[in-house]
Amino acid sequence: MRARPLRAILSALGIAIGIGIAAMLAVVGISASSQQRVNDQLASLGTNLLRVEPEKNLFGEQTKLSPETIAKVRFVDGVEAASGIAALPRLHVYRNELVDPSATGGIQVAAIDLDLLEVTRSKLKAGAWLNPATATFPTVVLGATAAERLGVVEPGAQVWLGGRSFTVVGILAASPLAPELDTTALVGGPAAATLFGWQGNPSTVYARAAENVFDQVRSLLPATVQPQSPSDTSVSRPSDALAAKAAIDQAFTGLLVGLGGIALLVGGIGVANTMIISVIERRREVGLRRALGATRSHIRVQFLAEALVLSAFGGIMGAVLGSAVTTVIAPLNGWPVVVPPLALAAGLVATLMIGAVAGLYPAARAARIPPTIALNG
């Protein structure tokens, strides 16, 4: 490096091709791991959940679902299970009665149907779910975010809800398909009716439908819940939100892969520069080889092979680095480690192709040097 610093610096540029491969493989690997996590999550939660909500009518008035809505949905052919919640907008929950009433923390209060946990496939982080007995008393289950904002870390704590103390009997884990539950304090329907005068009207209904008749069920629900104005009802598929997120991640991955391709181009330029400098500094070597009988094709093959070796070395180093980044990042985010073999193979092939292209001109230039001129320096 001291004897030929310029060549050493330009040789270091060849590592850029490895950086490009590392960037592409890391991006593809992390994206694939994230995608696999979404697929595993959807497989466990199911994509056959529907969410039914009332909308505003033609006059801009908010419509309501009838108290019999959940029961009617359960009778729809193809519906496997149904449940719902009813937002209680006038109620708020606080850590205790001394908290400023305006500091609601963005937490809503809702009355729930007891089958909600099973239908949404939400999980309990701690404590127990409401049952027919506890649902009649001032007890509450907190969503994951609600518990965090209230500073409740375990069941048994007291919170101030609707002007009286409620006992926390359970805390939910994050609910991917029903994220609104994360910021909600859930009370039993009987308790909400007795203590707060709730009339039994749900604000959101969740339904699980058989996969083979899913679209048919989806089309029947609006007329089922509001026969006189089906257009005032919206039916959505919560899993579509996760799928959309995965699509956005994939698009972002495409952008980053493009940046990785630019890094590959830079690496190819680095290889070309390195080989050109190598030709200039090894003119005497080329002249001696030609004088000893080497043909132009021999010289071309020599320098082209050197370019390929340099590129292959950079590609292997990049593949190892990119795979290592994926192996570290994916577990930190709770994703399975996925390094697509096709991406590894494509990356290595790309490095060899770029190395070959980058080495063509230097190899041809070396082969054109006359032996007498080369020996004279």
Residue pairs with C-beta under 8 A, 6 or more apart in sequence:
1 8
4 281
6 277
7 274
7 277
7 278
7 281
10 270
10 273
10 274
10 277
11 274
11 310
12 270
13 266
13 267
13 269
13 270
13 271
13 273
13 274
14 267
14 270
14 271
14 274
14 310
14 311
14 314
15 267
15 270
15 314
15 317
16 263
16 266
16 267
16 270
16 314
17 263
17 264
17 266
17 267
17 268
17 270
17 271
17 311
17 314
17 315
17 318
17 351
17 354
17 355
18 267
18 313
18 314
18 315
18 316
18 317
18 318
18 321
18 351
19 263
19 267
19 318
19 321
20 260
20 261
20 262
20 263
20 264
20 265
20 266
20 267
20 318
21 260
21 264
21 314
21 315
21 318
21 319
21 322
21 347
21 348
21 350
21 351
22 317
22 318
22 319
22 321
22 322
22 325
23 256
23 259
23 260
23 263
23 318
23 322
24 257
24 260
24 261
24 263
24 264
24 322
24 343
24 347
25 318
25 319
25 321
25 322
25 323
25 325
25 326
25 339
25 343
25 344
25 347
26 321
26 322
26 325
26 326
26 329
27 253
27 256
27 257
27 260
28 253
28 257
28 322
28 340
28 343
29 322
29 323
29 325
29 326
29 330
29 337
29 338
29 339
29 340
29 343
30 325
30 326
30 329
30 330
30 335
31 249
31 250
31 253
32 338
32 339
32 340
32 343
33 326
33 329
33 330
33 333
33 335
33 336
33 337
33 338
34 246
34 249
34 330
34 333
34 335
35 246
35 249
35 250
35 338
36 335
36 336
36 338
37 333
37 334
37 335
37 336
38 242
38 243
38 245
38 246
40 336
41 176
41 242
42 239
42 242
42 243
44 121
45 121
45 176
45 177
45 239
46 121
46 208
46 239
47 237
47 239
48 80
48 208
48 209
48 210
48 211
48 214
49 119
49 120
49 121
49 177
49 206
49 207
49 208
49 237
49 238
49 239
50 206
50 207
50 208
50 209
50 217
50 218
50 221
50 235
50 236
50 237
51 178
51 204
51 205
51 206
51 235
51 236
51 237
51 238
52 65
52 69
52 73
52 204
52 205
52 206
52 207
52 221
52 222
52 225
52 233
52 234
52 235
53 203
53 204
53 205
53 233
53 234
53 236
54 62
54 63
54 64
54 65
54 203
54 225
54 226
54 232
54 233
54 234
55 62
55 63
55 231
55 232
55 233
55 234
56 62
56 63
56 232
57 63
57 229
57 232
63 226
63 229
63 232
63 233
64 201
65 201
65 202
65 203
65 205
65 225
65 226
66 201
66 225
67 199
67 200
67 201
67 202
69 84
69 201
69 202
69 205
69 225
70 82
70 83
70 84
70 113
70 202
70 205
72 224
72 225
73 79
73 82
73 205
73 207
73 221
73 224
73 225
74 81
74 82
76 207
76 217
76 220
76 221
76 224
77 213
77 217
77 220
78 209
78 210
78 213
78 214
78 216
78 217
79 207
79 208
79 209
79 210
79 217
80 208
80 209
80 210
81 115
81 118
81 119
81 207
81 208
82 115
82 119
82 205
82 206
82 207
82 208
83 112
83 113
83 114
83 115
83 116
83 118
83 119
83 120
83 205
83 206
84 112
84 113
84 116
84 202
84 203
84 204
84 205
84 206
85 110
85 111
85 112
85 113
85 116
85 181
85 184
85 186
85 202
85 203
85 204
86 110
86 111
86 112
86 189
86 192
86 198
86 200
86 201
86 202
86 203
86 204
87 108
87 109
87 110
87 203
87 204
88 108
88 109
88 110
88 111
88 187
88 192
88 196
88 198
89 108
91 109
91 161
91 162
91 196
92 101
92 104
92 107
92 109
92 161
92 162
93 104
93 107
93 109
93 140
93 146
93 150
93 159
93 160
93 161
93 162
93 166
93 185
94 101
94 103
94 104
94 150
94 159
94 160
94 161
95 150
95 151
95 152
95 159
95 160
96 158
96 159
96 160
97 160
99 160
105 146
105 149
105 150
106 149
106 183
107 145
107 146
107 149
107 150
107 183
107 184
107 185
108 180
108 183
108 184
108 185
109 161
109 162
109 184
109 185
109 187
110 184
110 185
110 186
110 187
110 203
111 186
111 187
111 188
111 189
111 191
111 192
111 193
111 198
112 130
112 141
112 186
112 187
112 188
112 189
113 189
113 202
114 129
114 130
114 131
114 132
114 135
114 188
114 189
116 122
116 186
116 206
117 124
117 129
119 206
119 207
119 208
120 175
120 177
120 178
120 181
120 206
121 177
122 172
122 173
122 175
122 177
122 178
122 181
123 172
123 173
123 175
124 170
124 171
124 172
124 173
125 144
125 147
125 171
125 172
125 173
126 154
126 155
126 170
126 171
127 141
127 154
127 155
127 168
127 169
127 170
127 171
128 134
128 155
128 169
128 170
129 141
129 170
130 139
130 141
130 169
130 170
130 186
130 187
130 188
134 169
134 188
135 187
135 188
135 189
135 190
135 191
136 188
136 190
136 191
136 194
137 167
137 188
137 191
138 161
138 164
138 165
138 166
138 167
138 187
138 191
138 195
139 166
139 167
139 168
139 169
139 187
139 188
139 191
140 159
140 161
140 166
140 167
140 168
140 169
140 185
140 186
140 187
141 168
141 169
141 170
141 171
141 172
141 185
141 186
142 150
142 152
142 159
142 168
142 170
142 171
142 172
142 185
142 186
143 172
143 175
143 181
143 182
143 183
143 184
143 185
143 186
144 171
144 172
144 173
144 174
144 175
144 182
145 174
145 182
145 183
146 182
146 183
146 184
146 185
147 153
147 168
147 171
147 172
149 183
150 159
152 159
152 168
152 171
154 171
155 168
155 169
155 170
155 171
156 167
156 168
157 167
157 168
158 165
158 166
158 167
158 168
159 165
159 166
159 168
159 185
160 166
161 185
161 187
162 195
162 196
164 195
166 185
166 187
172 181
172 182
172 186
174 182
175 181
175 182
176 242
177 238
177 239
177 242
178 206
178 238
180 204
189 198
189 200
192 198
193 199
193 200
205 225
207 217
207 221
209 217
209 218
210 217
218 235
218 237
221 233
221 235
222 230
222 231
222 233
222 235
223 230
225 233
226 232
226 233
264 350
264 351
264 354
265 354
267 311
267 314
267 351
267 354
268 311
268 354
268 355
268 357
268 358
269 358
271 307
271 310
271 311
271 314
271 354
271 355
271 358
271 359
272 307
272 358
272 359
272 361
272 362
274 310
275 303
275 306
275 307
275 310
275 358
275 359
275 362
275 363
276 361
276 362
276 365
278 303
278 306
278 362
279 286
279 303
279 362
279 365
279 366
279 369
282 366
283 369
283 373
283 374
283 377
284 374
284 375
284 377
286 299
286 366
286 369
286 371
286 374
287 369
287 371
287 372
287 373
287 374
287 375
287 376
288 374
288 375
289 298
289 299
289 302
290 299
290 369
290 370
290 371
290 374
291 371
291 375
296 367
296 368
297 367
299 363
299 366
299 367
299 369
300 363
300 364
300 366
300 367
301 363
302 363
302 366
303 359
303 362
303 363
303 366
303 367
304 356
304 359
304 360
304 363
306 359
307 355
307 356
307 358
307 359
307 362
307 363
308 352
308 355
308 356
308 359
310 355
311 351
311 352
311 354
311 355
311 356
311 358
311 359
312 348
312 351
312 352
312 355
314 351
315 347
315 348
315 350
315 351
315 352
316 348
318 347
318 351
319 344
319 347
319 348
322 339
322 347
323 339
323 344
326 337
326 338
326 339
327 337
327 339
330 336
330 337
330 338
331 337
